[in-house]
Amino acid sequence: MIVSDLVVHSIGQLVTCEPGQGEGALGILEHAAVAARQGQIVWIGPSARWESRLHLSDGATVVDAEGCCVLPGFVDAHSHLLWKGSRADEYAARVRGQPFSGGGIMRTVRLTRQASEEDLVRSGRRRLRSYLRHGVTALEVKSGYGLEPDTEERLLRAARRLAEETPQRLVSTFYGAQMVPEGVPADEYLRELVEVMIPRFRPLASFCDAWCDPGAFSADQCRRILNQARGHGYQVKLHASQLAPGDGPRLAVELNATSADHLDYLRDGDSRLLAGSQVVCVVCPGTTTNLRLVGEGSARALAAAGCQLAVATDFNPGTCCSENMCLMIGLACQELGLTPEEAVRGATVGGARALRLQRQHGSVRLGKRCDLLLLEAESYLEIPYRLGVNLVNRVVCQGRLVAEQS
């Protein structure tokens, strides 16, 4: 008998995201059950057999899935969780086609610089609770709205505190190379990034990110930043080719970056080059749609070339203030041209790969963390079909039932 402290039974369709474990590209098992002990999956099998195979420990949780579809927890590989202030007026002006001079990213920077660590933690807690209700059990937390050492450190310290208290897995990224702040010469800020902030923040962040696009940093500047980061033990990633075709994808391959994110505009050969590398291509359908970028051709080209894909929210105050991963899957299908299977894999195991979490997250497999989503649906195909609806009804995170929709 296998000892367990949680069992989810009577699953109609279990989407494991392990192709060799079940039917099709998503490894689907019908009429299944999953059991866990101390947060780790210990048994997967037919629902009719769980009572004869499992010994429940005292106080064990038994969840009747009532024939619904169950997925692994979503992994959001591109998220700007921590910042202060709203830019809803800026969004409204953009969709009205009106000029707006509210300040963009620097507006958020100014407000975030005024926030205490406690303010940031409180905001982060609220957002993480909403993330959990939307089925996100692991996510990235970027800095980047400080653009000077003290605020960047405050953001990363807030992220560390949140990681210690939430059941979700958080991965911190230092993103001081988002843009050059107002009033600071570019050479001076680049020197501060490389000589001060990157060495100082390594204990607080696993990744270092840089934005390679017009208006942000050039490929040569990003190369300097990320080579310095690699020398200090960071894993590296790139915002690349979001606003125009550029050298970002090739730089990501050159640096063996963990991911290249956005990729809305590709040059000839970029998709083949990325497909031949270990770089995960992270698409952000909410931002692509919001900004009315090219989108569909590049995402479809990446998928057709065989690139490793992730689907992420790009949760941020300016261009996609949404943590709804069901919506992102739907937009990835409707606006970016991905299939439902590509989009679901991108939001689960693809996201895990983009954060180097694939050994524990992103799929339902023996030995992995037990993060499960019980949908208000019989099939994963309902996610893009019911566009924008959060179909997540119950959430199991680290082997515990942590969220139920009322």
VENFENLIN-V41939 format. One record per backbone hydrogen bond with DSSP energy under -0.5 kcal/mol. CO is the residue of the C=O (numbers start at 1). NH is the residue of the N-H. E is the energy in kcal/mol with one decimal. If there is no record, write none. Layout:
BEGIN
CO/NH/E ; CO/NH/E
END
This chain:
BEGIN
1/3/-0.6 ; 2/55/-2.8 ; 4/57/-2.5 ; 5/61/-2.4 ; 6/36/-2.5 ; 7/9/-0.6 ; 7/63/-3.0 ; 8/34/-2.3 ; 9/65/-3.0 ; 10/67/-3.0 ; 11/32/-1.3 ; 12/31/-1.7 ; 13/15/-0.7 ; 13/70/-2.7 ; 14/16/-0.9 ; 14/29/-2.4 ; 15/72/-0.6 ; 16/364/-2.4 ; 18/21/-2.5 ; 18/22/-0.6 ; 19/22/-0.6 ; 23/28/-2.8 ; 24/27/-1.4 ; 26/17/-2.8 ; 26/18/-0.6 ; 27/16/-1.3 ; 28/23/-2.7 ; 29/14/-3.4 ; 31/47/-2.7 ; 32/11/-2.3 ; 33/45/-2.1 ; 34/8/-2.9 ; 35/42/-2.5 ; 35/43/-1.5 ; 36/5/-2.4 ; 36/6/-1.4 ; 37/40/-1.7 ; 39/370/-2.6 ; 40/37/-2.6 ; 41/367/-2.5 ; 43/35/-2.9 ; 45/33/-2.5 ; 46/49/-1.7 ; 46/50/-0.5 ; 47/50/-0.9 ; 49/52/-0.7 ; 49/53/-1.4 ; 50/54/-1.9 ; 53/2/-2.3 ; 54/56/-0.5 ; 55/4/-2.3 ; 57/60/-1.9 ; 61/7/-2.2 ; 61/63/-0.5 ; 62/64/-0.5 ; 63/9/-2.5 ; 63/65/-0.8 ; 65/68/-1.6 ; 68/12/-1.8 ; 68/13/-1.2 ; 69/375/-2.8 ; 70/15/-3.0 ; 71/373/-2.9 ; 74/76/-0.5 ; 74/137/-1.9 ; 74/138/-1.2 ; 75/77/-0.9 ; 76/140/-2.2 ; 78/314/-2.3 ; 78/315/-0.7 ; 79/81/-0.8 ; 79/142/-1.7 ; 81/83/-0.6 ; 87/91/-2.1 ; 88/92/-2.5 ; 89/93/-2.2 ; 90/94/-2.1 ; 91/95/-2.4 ; 92/96/-1.7 ; 93/97/-0.7 ; 93/98/-2.8 ; 94/97/-0.9 ; 103/106/-1.1 ; 103/107/-0.6 ; 104/107/-0.9 ; 104/108/-1.3 ; 105/109/-2.3 ; 106/110/-2.4 ; 107/111/-1.8 ; 108/112/-2.7 ; 109/113/-2.5 ; 110/114/-0.8 ; 112/115/-1.3 ; 116/120/-2.1 ; 117/121/-2.5 ; 118/122/-2.5 ; 119/123/-2.3 ; 120/124/-2.6 ; 121/125/-2.6 ; 122/126/-1.9 ; 123/127/-2.2 ; 124/128/-2.7 ; 125/129/-2.2 ; 126/130/-1.8 ; 127/131/-2.7 ; 128/132/-2.5 ; 129/133/-2.0 ; 130/134/-1.5 ; 131/136/-2.5 ; 132/135/-1.9 ; 135/74/-2.5 ; 135/137/-0.8 ; 137/169/-2.3 ; 138/76/-2.3 ; 139/171/-2.0 ; 141/173/-2.4 ; 142/82/-0.6 ; 148/152/-2.3 ; 149/153/-2.4 ; 150/154/-2.0 ; 151/155/-2.4 ; 152/156/-2.1 ; 153/157/-2.5 ; 154/158/-2.2 ; 155/159/-2.1 ; 156/160/-2.0 ; 157/161/-2.2 ; 158/162/-2.3 ; 159/163/-2.2 ; 160/164/-1.3 ; 161/165/-0.7 ; 162/165/-0.9 ; 162/166/-1.9 ; 168/170/-0.6 ; 169/139/-2.5 ; 171/141/-3.0 ; 172/206/-1.9 ; 172/207/-1.8 ; 173/143/-2.1 ; 173/175/-0.6 ; 174/209/-2.3 ; 175/178/-0.5 ; 176/178/-0.7 ; 176/179/-0.6 ; 177/211/-2.1 ; 179/181/-0.5 ; 181/184/-1.5 ; 185/189/-2.4 ; 186/190/-2.6 ; 187/191/-2.1 ; 188/192/-2.0 ; 189/193/-2.5 ; 190/194/-2.4 ; 191/195/-2.9 ; 192/196/-1.9 ; 192/197/-2.3 ; 193/198/-2.5 ; 196/200/-1.7 ; 197/201/-2.2 ; 198/202/-0.6 ; 199/202/-0.5 ; 201/204/-1.8 ; 201/205/-1.0 ; 202/205/-0.7 ; 206/235/-2.5 ; 207/174/-2.8 ; 208/237/-2.0 ; 209/177/-0.7 ; 210/212/-0.7 ; 210/239/-2.6 ; 211/213/-0.9 ; 211/217/-1.7 ; 212/241/-1.2 ; 213/216/-2.2 ; 217/213/-0.9 ; 218/222/-2.7 ; 219/223/-2.5 ; 220/224/-2.0 ; 221/225/-2.5 ; 222/226/-3.0 ; 223/227/-2.3 ; 224/228/-1.8 ; 225/229/-2.0 ; 226/230/-2.7 ; 227/231/-2.0 ; 228/232/-0.9 ; 229/232/-0.9 ; 229/234/-2.2 ; 230/233/-1.6 ; 235/208/-2.2 ; 236/258/-2.8 ; 236/259/-0.6 ; 237/210/-0.9 ; 238/240/-0.6 ; 238/261/-3.3 ; 239/212/-3.0 ; 240/263/-2.3 ; 241/264/-0.8 ; 241/265/-2.1 ; 247/251/-2.4 ; 248/252/-2.5 ; 249/253/-1.8 ; 250/254/-2.6 ; 251/255/-2.5 ; 252/257/-2.8 ; 253/256/-1.2 ; 258/280/-2.4 ; 259/238/-1.7 ; 260/282/-2.3 ; 261/240/-2.7 ; 261/263/-1.2 ; 267/270/-2.1 ; 269/273/-2.3 ; 270/274/-2.7 ; 271/275/-2.2 ; 272/276/-1.4 ; 274/277/-1.5 ; 279/308/-0.5 ; 280/260/-2.3 ; 280/282/-0.7 ; 281/283/-0.7 ; 281/310/-2.4 ; 282/262/-3.0 ; 283/312/-2.4 ; 284/288/-2.3 ; 285/289/-2.4 ; 286/290/-2.5 ; 287/291/-2.7 ; 288/293/-2.4 ; 289/292/-0.8 ; 294/296/-1.8 ; 295/299/-2.3 ; 296/300/-2.3 ; 297/301/-1.9 ; 298/302/-2.4 ; 299/303/-2.3 ; 300/304/-2.8 ; 301/305/-1.9 ; 302/306/-0.6 ; 302/307/-2.4 ; 303/306/-1.1 ; 307/309/-0.5 ; 308/281/-3.4 ; 310/283/-2.9 ; 315/80/-2.7 ; 316/320/-0.6 ; 320/316/-1.7 ; 320/322/-1.4 ; 323/325/-1.1 ; 324/328/-1.7 ; 325/329/-2.3 ; 326/330/-2.1 ; 327/331/-2.8 ; 328/332/-2.4 ; 329/333/-1.5 ; 330/334/-3.0 ; 331/335/-2.8 ; 331/336/-1.4 ; 332/338/-2.6 ; 333/337/-0.7 ; 339/343/-2.5 ; 340/344/-2.5 ; 341/345/-2.3 ; 342/346/-2.2 ; 343/347/-1.7 ; 344/348/-0.5 ; 345/348/-1.0 ; 345/350/-3.3 ; 346/311/-1.7 ; 346/351/-0.6 ; 347/75/-2.6 ; 348/352/-2.0 ; 349/353/-2.1 ; 350/354/-1.9 ; 351/355/-0.8 ; 352/355/-0.8 ; 352/357/-3.5 ; 352/358/-0.6 ; 353/356/-1.2 ; 357/360/-1.8 ; 357/361/-2.4 ; 360/369/-1.5 ; 362/349/-0.6 ; 363/365/-0.8 ; 365/368/-2.1 ; 368/41/-3.0 ; 369/371/-1.4 ; 370/372/-0.5 ; 370/399/-2.7 ; 371/73/-1.7 ; 372/396/-3.0 ; 373/71/-2.1 ; 373/375/-0.7 ; 374/393/-2.9 ; 374/394/-1.7 ; 375/377/-1.5 ; 377/69/-2.8 ; 379/382/-1.6 ; 380/383/-1.8 ; 380/384/-0.5 ; 381/385/-1.3 ; 382/386/-2.9 ; 385/387/-1.3 ; 386/389/-2.2 ; 389/391/-1.2 ; 391/376/-3.1 ; 391/393/-0.6 ; 393/405/-2.8 ; 394/374/-2.8 ; 395/397/-0.6 ; 395/402/-2.5 ; 395/403/-1.3 ; 396/372/-2.1 ; 397/400/-1.1 ; 400/397/-2.8 ; 400/402/-0.8 ; 403/395/-2.6
END
